[in-house]
Amino acid sequence: MEAQTEMELGAIRRVLVVDDSRLQRRILSSSLKKWGFEVIEADSGEEAMEICASAMPDLVLSDWVMPGMSGVEFCEAFRQLNSDRYCYFILLTSKSEKNEVAQGLDAGADDFLIKPVSSDELRARISAGDRVIGMQRELSAKNEVIEQALDDLKRAHEAIDKDLIQARKIQESLVPDFSQDFGSSCISLLLKPCGHIGGDLVGMFSPGPNRVGFYSIDVSGHGITSAMMTARLGGYLSSRYFDQNVAMEKRFNKFYALRQPQDVAETLNSRLIADTGIEEYFTMVYAIMDLRSGMLRMVQAGHPHPLLLRRNGTAEFIGEGGVPIGLLPGIPYTQVEAQMEVGDRLLLYSDGFTECRLANGEMLEPEGLLALVNECNPEQGGQEFLDDLFWRLTQVMSPEHGLEDDVSATFFEFNGP
């Protein structure tokens, strides 16, 4: 071989030459050292395996025909070694038949050189191997970065998931009781977020005998921002701290009274508009009930029309629509009244019901909700009715889309004072 100038070393720096011929090893090693490589020699496949097990080279030049372990057998064993660094393997052979070349490739060889080896061809093959090793190691480095990033994301996701679980517990605390009796009447609540936390809120409160207020709220959007808004609204309509509840007012410094629904809606709208930086709005139905007279007063602010279920089996959607709270300043809200008789029931619900996607791609709509209500056992009351209604919703919803929005409801059963 002719003397060559030193190569610019890249990914390949350490070369293992395996040949049972000492002369052939010397010839190859001489050129490799002149090109600047660190060269290790082995006279058999067995010795080469011991070397590779302790220190993996970057390139292996191995003769095919050797006593004991052949070059192909050495290549197969070499590829079984557990190493995170890829090594380029070139078989030196006088064989050129296609089936023999295929045998070498199947064993794990990357390239072949026909003996006697040309110095220029050897140098070219090493340069090609260097490009392969370089790209492989660059890819491995990038994969390590990606794996590290995925690990970091996994830890971050686990932390967020833990926080969301805790946030859900806090949000559930906003609804301390899902069913409560008020004399002979009863109010039951349903709250099913589509994720860990949601933007729906339901609740009830009573400042004294025969007076009760209840509501259904749906904050725009989903997730953390909406959940934070529900927490705020839960404070505005607290069932525990009447002095913070905007739906109540203290009279004669002795007792609390329920404010009119339209005044409550206007107060909430003013507070939301006054808070700069808040882009969320919410829909709401808020109602108050005089359990002695059966007079229902309510305000509807962009929320779905409540469903009034009469004791005689008839049903009607009531309300006049209205503008969501937090969209425009100075909006007047209209209060509506309805006379309820003993045995009548009222269902407030979020659009998670009516906009639920069905198997045919269409939405449930109010008519579909009424059909589900009629399928429920009329003798079921309170929580059983709401659980049955939600179960029936899950049976008709699209399996592909599932629950895409929070589902909530407030169910009022009027049975007199």
Phi, psi and omega in degrees: 000143179282152178291140183237153176289160182295136179280152173281110186289140179237242181286330180269120179230327184247120186242133176253121178256122183239116180198138179284348177269117179297323181297314181296324178294317181297318181297312180293315182298322181300311180295318182297320180292323178295330179277358174099009181273151170275125188244135174238140182245148174217139183263004179202163178294326180296315179295321180297323179295321178296320180295314183293328180294331181265326181210107184287126177282174175269332182217139175241128171249111186234135174291150180282308185265113178217149176294151183075240180283120179286170179298322179293316179295321177297319180298316179299314180294322181298319181289345177278347180295140180274104181218142178271001178248130179277138179243135180278133187237121178243126176268133176259124186206157172264000181275137179225002178292146186298321182293328178286322176298317178298322178299316179295320178295320177297329180286344178117007179290147178265331185203170180227149170228131180274128178281145357290144188278128175280135181299318181293320180292321178299316181296320180294318180294323177295321178297320177296317178297324180297321178295318179296312180298319180299314179294322180295318181288326175296319178295319179297319179297318179293322178297322177297319178297317180296316179298320178295318179296320178295321177297317179296318179295321179297316179295320179295319179296319179297321179293318179295318180299319178296318179295321181293324177297318178293322179296325179294321178297320179294318180295321178296332179291344177290340177242079186296327181232128180267355176205134182210138177270141174234091189067234178274345181274167184212144174237131179235149185235149176228132180216108182233091178291148180280348176230201177301316181228160184221182182248013176262151178213135176230156181185175182202156176198157180217123179278350181179179183302139174067011177231127183213144175237146179209159187207164173222126186231143177225109180278143180298146178082191181220172170081208191297314183300315180295321180296322178296323179293320179297325178297321179293316180293328176300327176286322179294333183238043186295137177269356183249322185248090186295333181290342177262348185280116182287350179271002181233155174221144181273134181240136179056022179056026183235315185220165179258147177232154179279131175283160179293141184305320182295325178292322179296315180298317181292324177295314179297321179296317179297319181294318181292318179296324183289338181275100180290147179092350179265118181261348182286151172226175179211153173261156185202146160239122177237130184228149172237150186227131171265107186290345179279316184264340184080013181277123178255130174238134183210160174234139180243122182239078177076000182276156177305150182295126177300151181253116180264119182254110182282154182293340180275003177099350177280163181215148178209146174270131184241165179111168183235022177081254180097170182262136176305153182275131179102004180269311186227143179283153173066024181283126174279142179247138184266132179263135178242156181236151176213137179268120179257143177255158178304128182102346177286155179225152181230130180245117170261138185211156177270168180287000172298335174284299190289336180260013177294133181282128179270174182298330180275004178091346179275168179269158182296317181066164180301324180295322178293323177297317180298323178295320178295319179299318181292336178284337181290152179294119183296342179276349177287142179230161172056233186296325179299319179297313182294320178296319179294319180297317180293320178299318179295327176297317181294336181282336181256347182289158180292124177298331182290319184264330179065209180275105184267346182219158177296144179240128180212160180200152172236127187239116182251125177248116183265118180231026178094182183299000000 
